[in-house]
Amino acid sequence: MISKPILQDLPIDLDVQRLPRHIAVIMDGNGRWANQRGLPRIMGHRRGVDTLKSLLRCCKDWGIESLTAYAFSTENWGRPLEEVDFLMTLFERVLRRELDEMMTEGVQIRFVGDLKALPPSLQSEIQRAVDATQANKGIQFVVATNYGGRWEILQACRQIATQVQQGKLAVEEIDESLFASHLYTAGICDPDLLIRTSGEMRVSNFLLWQVAYAELYVTDTLWPDFDRAELHQALQNYQQRHRRFGRI
């Protein structure tokens, strides 16, 4: 359970009682940000890491309990090999470099996705960071890596079908709660707000089950330029919504 933090610098026009518990972000636009500046795409990814670090700290300061970031999708393996290799190395270096600060800040990090396909050295760094931070209570930071929503749902179906086949589970026992317990995100509350940068109007195979009733916020801002002011605007927009969850 993530503890309620002491809020720091929360803008006065935001209602603390109506903040989302869980924000998910599709961090789109790193490559375009770099291209617009005549830089290699990898520079956009480096800047994107800094943006994510700043957003995580802001969410913690403002009382958001969980932040989930779409770091690498199952489809991203189709990018140029040099870019994929750079991203794998970048993930590993960032984890190693930032672990001490995550401990100081009380960040509990968790990874969701098919981690077995990642380089062994990255898998080791991931496990080290998860083990070291598992008791932290400041904010839950969920990193979706080699993640695909359809694959996640398919894997859950296979696990449940196997239990039924083995006689360990009756078909009548299958409900939403049981299904959710077989997802990568088991034990994590569903996102209240899904933010996508760069103006693209799609969810890109991200948390397909979990965002069923999330509020969607799309901004034209490219991910490396998404700062506290942008998050403030997203939260203002979120607090103007009336969440009915299918009811009147």
N, C-alpha and C positions, 0 to 999 in steps of 0.2 A: 504494500500500500504506500503510495506517494503521499508525503505529509503536505499539509497546507503551508506554503511558504509565506514569509513576511514580504508583502508587496513593496516593490521599489519603483518609483518614478512612473507609476501607472497614470496615463493621461486623465485629467479630471473629468473629461466628457465620456469616459467609459464606465459603465455600471459593473462593479466588481461581481455582483450577483448574477450577471448574465454573460460572463465570459465563457467561452468554450472550454470544456475540460481537456479536449484532445484536438489538436490541429494536425492535419496531414498536408504535406506539400509535394507538388510535382515541380521539380526544380528544372524548368525548361529555359533554354536560351543561352547557355554558356558558349556554344560554338558561334552563334550569331553575334553575341557580345564581342567576342574576339575578332571575328571577321570584320565587323564595323570599324574596328580600330587597327586593322591591318596586322593583327597578331595571330600567331598559331593557335589552333583550337585548344591546345593544352593550357594556354594561359587563361582561357575562359574557365576551364575546370579548376585551376588553382584559385582564381578569384571566387569561384562558386563555393569552394570550401570555406573561405573566409566569411562569405555571406551566411552560410549555414551555421558557422560557429557563433556569429553575432546574433542570428535569429534564435538560436538555442538559449543564449544568455538572456535575451529579451523575454522569451517565453517564461523562463524561470523567474525573472524579476517581476513579471506582470501576473504571475499566479496561474499560468497554464500548466496543467499536470503532466501532459504527454505531448510530444512532438514526433511525428513519423515523417521521415524523408525518403523519397523514392530515389535511391542512389544509383542503382544499376538494374535494368530490367532484363528479363530473359531474352528479349529481342536485341538488346544492345551488343550481344556477341557478334552481330552482323556488321558492326562498325569496322573501320580499318584496323588491322592488327596492331599497328603502332599506337593507336589511340586506346585500344582496349588494354594493351600492356601497360601503358602509362597510367590508366585509371586504377588497375590492380595495384601497381606500385604506390600510387598516390594514397589509396585507401590504407595500405599497410603503414606507410610512413606517418600519416596523420594519426592513426590509432596509437602508434608507438610514441609520437611526440606529445599528444594531447592527454594521455592517460592520467598523468599526475594532476593536471588542471581539472579533469573531470572528477577526480577524487575530491579535490578541494571544493569544487562547486556542487558536490552532491549529485552528480549526474549518474543515473542508472541506465546503462546502455544495453540494448537488446537488438539482435539481428533477426530478420525474418527473410525467408527465401531458401532456395536450394543451395546451401553453402558448400555441399560436397563437391560442386563443380569448380570452386574457386581454387587458386594456387595454394598448396599446402602451407606455405609460409604465412599467407594472409589468413588462412583458417586458424593458425596458431595464434596470431595476434588478436583475432576476433575472440577466440576462447579466453585468452588472457584478460582482455578488457571486460568481457561479460562476467567472468569469475570475480575480478577485482572490484567491480562496481555493483554487484548484485544486491548489496545491503544498503546502497545509497538511497536517500529519500527526497532529494531536492526536486528532480524532474526526471521523467522517464523519456529516454531518447531511443526511438525505434528506427533502425536503419534497414530499409528494404533493399537487399542486395541479391542479384540473380533471382529477382522476384517477378512472378507473373500471376495475376489474379485467376486466370483460367486454370493454370497448372495447379495452383493452391486448392481450388475447388475440386478439381479432378482427383488430386491426391486424397482429399478428405473423403470423397465418395468411395475411393478404393479401400481406404482404411475401414470405413463403416461397412462396406459390402463384405469385406473379409471377416469382420466380427460376426455378421449375420450368418455367413457361410459356415463359420466354425461353431455356431450355436451359442455364441456369447452375448448376442444381442437380438432382440425381437424387433421386427419391422415396426411394430406399434410404438416402440420406445424412441424412434427417431423423430426428433423435433428440432426446432431452430437452435435451442441451447446445446443439444448434443452435437449437432453439426458444427456449430461455432467452436466447440471444444476440440475439434479435429483440424482447425485451421492453424496456420503459423502464428496467428495473433491471439491464440487462446490465452485468456486471462487479461487481455488488454481491452479497455472499453472502446467502442466504435468511435471514429472521428465525428465530431460535431461540425467541423469546418474543414473543407478541402480547398486549398489554394493552389491555383495553377498560374504560373508566370508565362510570359511571352505571347499571350493572346490566343493560344490554341484552345479550341472548344471541344475537348475530349478528355476522357479519363485514362486513356492509354493503358488499359489492362491493369490498373492499380486499385487494389482493395475493393474488388467488384462486389463482394458480399458486404463488406464493412461500411461502405459509403452509401448504403441504400437510402438513408435519410439524412445524410450530411448536407449542410448548406454549401453550395458551390460558389467560389469567388474566383473569377478570372481577371487578370490584369495584363495589359500590354507590356508592362515592365519586364525586361529580361532578368533572369535570376540573379546575375552578379550585381545588379542595381537594386535588388529588393532589400530595403533597410527598415529601421524602426518606424519611420514615417509611413512606409508602405503597409507594414503590419497594422499600424494604428488605423489606417484607412480601411483595411480589410475587416478589422474588428468593429469599426463604426458601422460598416455595411451589415455585418453579421447581426449586430444588436438592433438593427432596424427590421429584421425579419421576424415573422410570427411562425414559429415551428409547430406544425399541426400533426406531424407524423401520420398523415392519412385521415386524421379526424377533422371535424369542423372547428 
